[in-house]
Amino acid sequence: MPYTTLAALGLTALALLLPLVLPWLKTPVIFAACFGIAALGVSILIRAGQVSFGHAMFACAAGYAVAFAAKWWTQLDSVALLFIGTAFATMFGMVIGLFVVRYREIFFGMLNLALSMVLFAVLGKFFHLTGGTDGMRLARSTFFGMTLERDGFETALLLTAVGSAVVIGLLVQRYLNSVAGQALAAIKTNETRLEYVGLSTYRVLLVGYTLSAALCGFSGAMFVVAQGLVTPEMGYWVRSGEFVFIAILGGIAHPVGAFLGATLFEFVKLFAAAYLTGAWQMVLGIVLLAVVFLAPAGISGVILRRQKSKGGKQ
């Protein structure tokens, strides 16, 4: 069995079994799954050689879409809220992508950053609509029509988050192996040749950009439903940096890397914040430096290299 498959199965088993032993781990595991899905969206663009420093804006936009929908239609189920948030982020990403994908490299990254900061500023200024920096709270809604207490609600969210992560990982892997995914990767290596064979790099990158926005949107919607609160901080550049951090940490060689990176990120942050209050950012920085120097391709790159090495010996 491939090492990446073993890693995915092991991670899924841990995500489902650990909270049974330690119930307080439910929320960190849900957040790790959310961050992993968002980082997977960012890694799709990294495959094309483009790094976005503003993709948290799609998670934030989805979060506010969820909050407003819950405010206007109080009877909406949590699953419907997740769908609304994801759909809004997808449409938002498509509109932004029509303009942004015309640019490459540093211009691409900075434009995304600038747009995310515009959204952050707007959400903070329109206090009467968005609650300003205090954000918007939403009450716990039904889940698949069931009214659940907090513990049961977290369990349902945990199963949904982990299950969604598995399905999304498989679908993204299938996309990356398809003609569209291979064309997206070709933008990084030889964009001109791609145009010569009759493929529009604009259209290929727009599809990839919209897909990455959808993944970040689903991540943001899930995060807000779990937390019961959305604030402009969700769209701040620091959150976008965390998505990029996780994508680099896990590597883009395989979708499982995003979730391995997210798990490491979330639990290093959790325990570093508990035992090294005020210095947890330094711990994360050291972890990233170690990965950059010791495993430039990230955790998934190391796994695939070992897999190929073993295959060569056989």
C-alpha positions, 0 to 999 in steps of 0.5 A: 500500500502506498505510504501516502494512503497509509498516512491518510488512513492513519491521520483519519483514524487518529482524528476520529479516535483521539477525541473519544479518549480525550473529548477536549480534542474535538475542537482542535481536530475540527479546526485542523481539518478546516485549516487543512482544507484551506491549505489544500486550496492554496496548494492548488495555486502553488502547483501553478507557481502562484502564491496567494497571500490573501486567500483568507478573504474567501474563508472570511467572506464565507463566514460572514455569508453564514452569519448573515444567512443564520441571522435572516433565516433562523431555521436554517440547518447547519448543513444549509449554512455550510452550503451557502457559505461555500457557494458565496465564496465560490462566486466571490472567488470567480469574480475576483479571479476574472481580474487577478489571474491575469497576473503572475508571481509577486503581482498575483500574491500582492493583489490578493493581499491588497484585496483581502485587506480591503475586505478586512477594512470594510468589515471593520468599518461598517459596524452597524452591519457587521458588528465591526471588530467584535464580529457577529455571533450565530446561535447553534442551529440544527444538524441534519434536522436534529437539535443537539446539545454542545457535545453532540453538535461538536461530534456531528461537526467532527464527523462532517469535518473529517469526512469532508476532508477525506472526500475533498482530498480524493476529489482534489487528487483526481483533479490534479491527475486530470488534464485540467490539473496537469495543465495547471501545473504546466503554467509553472513550468512552461506557460508559453508552450501551454498556449501553443498547444491550444489551451488558455492559461487564463481559463486554466488558472481561473478554474484553479483559482475558483476551486481554491476559493471554494475550498477556503470558503468551505473551510471558513464556513465550517470554522464559523459554524464550529466557533459560533462567531465570525470576525474580520480577523478571519480575513486578516493577512496573518490568517492567509499567511497561516494557510501558506505556512501549512501548505509549505509545511505539509508540501504540495506533492500530495493532498494528504500533505495539507492535512498533515501540515494542518495537524502539526500546525494546530497541535504545535500552536496548541501546546506551545501556547499552553507551555510557552505563552507569548512565544508560540509564534517563535516555535512555529517559526522554528518548525517551518525553518526546520522543514524548509532546510531539512525537507524543502518539499514538505512532509508529503514530499518526504513520504513520496521520496521514501516511497519511491526509494523503497520501490527502487530497492524492490 
